Amino acid sequence: MRLKSDVLVQAGLRLCAHRAIPVTVVHRGDPDAGAILVKVNRLEHGCTVLAQAWGETGRAVWLAASGETPVPEEEADALLDRHLSRDPDLWVLEVEDREGYNPFAALDI
C-alpha cells in the first residue's frame, strides 16, 4: 500500500522547510494517486526535472527526466508543460537549491 500523493508532497515540503530550502507547489495533482515531478532549480547551474517511478522492489526511485546534466530553466519548464498536458493529475514541485536537494530522496517510500 502506497501513501497518498498529497501526504508525500506535505512530507517533502516539511523536509525543505526544515533545511530552509525554498520550495513551491507549482501544480496540485490528484491528492490520492497523482505522480510527482520535482524541478530542482540549481539557479545559475541549471535545472533538473526528476520523475517519480517505482523500482523492482516497490520503492520509489527518482529519475532525471530532463537528462543527466542540468538544463536551462526554460527547457525544464517546457518539459513540465508537456507532461502536464498529457497528465493533469501530476504534482509539480520546484525546489531552489544550488546543491540539487531532492526532499523525496530522503523518504523511504
N, C-alpha and C positions, 0 to 999 in steps of 0.2 A: 504494500500500500504506500502510495506516494503522498507527500504533503501537498496541500493546495498551493497553487501558484502565488496567491496573494500573501500567504504565510511566508513563503520563501522570499518574496520581494521585501516584506517587512523585516525579515532577518538580515537581508543584505543591506537595507537602509540603516539598520541599527549598527551593523558592523562598521559601515563607513562613518557613521556619526561618532562611534567610539574612537576611531582613529583621526577624527576631524578631517575627513576626506569629503569634498563636495560631491553630492550625488543627486540626480534628478530623475524622477519617473517621467519619461518623455511620452510614453503611451501606456495607458492602462489596458490590459488584456482581459481575457476570461479569468475570473477570480479562482475558478476551480482547477482548470487544466490548460491554461494558456502557456505556451512555450515562452522562454525568457531569452532575450538578446541583451547583451551588455556592450555599450560603446565605451571603450576605455580611451579617454582623451588624454594623451600624454603631452598636450599643449604643443610646444614647438617641435616635439618629436613625432607628431602624427597620431593617428587613431588606429585602434584595433577593434573590430567587431567580433565579439565572442558569442557563439551559439550554444545553447544547452542541448546536449544529446545524452543518450543513455548507453553506458558501456555494457559489455558482456556480463558483468557481474550485477547489473541492475543499478549501479551507482551513476550519478550524474558526472559527465565529463564536459569540458568546455573547449570547443573547437574554434580556431581562428577562422571565421567565415570570410574575413577580408584578406586572408593570406598570412604568411609567416612574418612579413615585415609591415610595420605601420604604414598607413596610407593617409593622404591628406583628408581633412575633415569633410570636405565636400564629397569625396568618394565614399567615405563611411556613411554619410547621410543618404546618399543615393542608394547604397546597398540596403540600408534600413527601410527606405521608402519602397523599394522593390519587394522586400519581404512582407511589409505591411499591406501592400496592395494584393498579395496572394493570401495573407492570413491576418485579418484584422483582430484576431483573438490574442495576438502576441503581446507580451510585455516588453517594453524597451526602457532600459535604464542607461543613463550616462554618468560615468564616474570620471572625475577630473583628478588625475594623479600622474605625475611625471614618472613614477616607478612602475606604473601599469597594474595597480592593485585591482584584483577581481575579488569582490567580497564573497562570492559564492564558492570560490576555490577552498575557502576555509571551512565550509559546511560539509559534513559527511552525510550526503544525501544520496 
